[in-house]
């Protein structure tokens, strides 16, 4: 089977580097990494960076594979995965997301997302990110749990295009948009799903919201005790074993 990885914000495909090494060591063929427009990939003409556009982009990418894939999404990539699977479940053999909680009707966007969603304040925040040296951006991500070698690679990929996409994407997803999208979570149960719940990731909903959304999507829940938002860089071997065990169960 083909494995497809989709990352989030403010990331590039490098976020998967350590996990891919661990997966291939377990005998998994090299996964395909899909970079969302603006996040390590060019932005097409007329691209509006909305939630719906990213869903449609991923659906179009999945239609290009000969067979249904094992689809894995992290951060906004996990949001794109769920949106795509809700719309076109037949394109995947299985799916995995670490942010099902953001589709719960009671989810409240984290503090930084709320800043990005505010005109003026969001532009100032993104400008500050762009003005900071890459080493400072990497240090900030490392301080929040990302492996240093991965943080250095990702920090180098931030640019004005990514900053603009961040603002547009988060503004298109301001509540009640995510709650409305989450009304279709049950459609994701058409294919086997895995909800990854790192205990130290506090940006993607409460435990109650994450469990509730996972149950509605028919997903198996895997709790990663002690790991945070960038679990795939913190303990890639553990993450790889979790994914391989899930795929073998499908």
Secondary structure, 3 states (H helix, E strand, C coil): CCEEEECCCCCCHHHHHHHHHHHHHCCCCCCEEECCECCCECCCCCCCCCHHHHHHHHHHHHHCCCCCEEEEECCHHHHHHHHHHHHCHHHEEEEEECCHHHHCCCCCCCHHHHHHCCCCHHHHHHHHHHHCCHHHHHHHHHHCCCCHHHHHHHHCCCCHHHHHHHHHHHHHCCCCHHHHHHCCHHHHHHCEEEEEEECCCCCCCCHHHHHHHHHHCCEEEEEECCCCCCHHHHCHHHHHHHHHHHHHHC
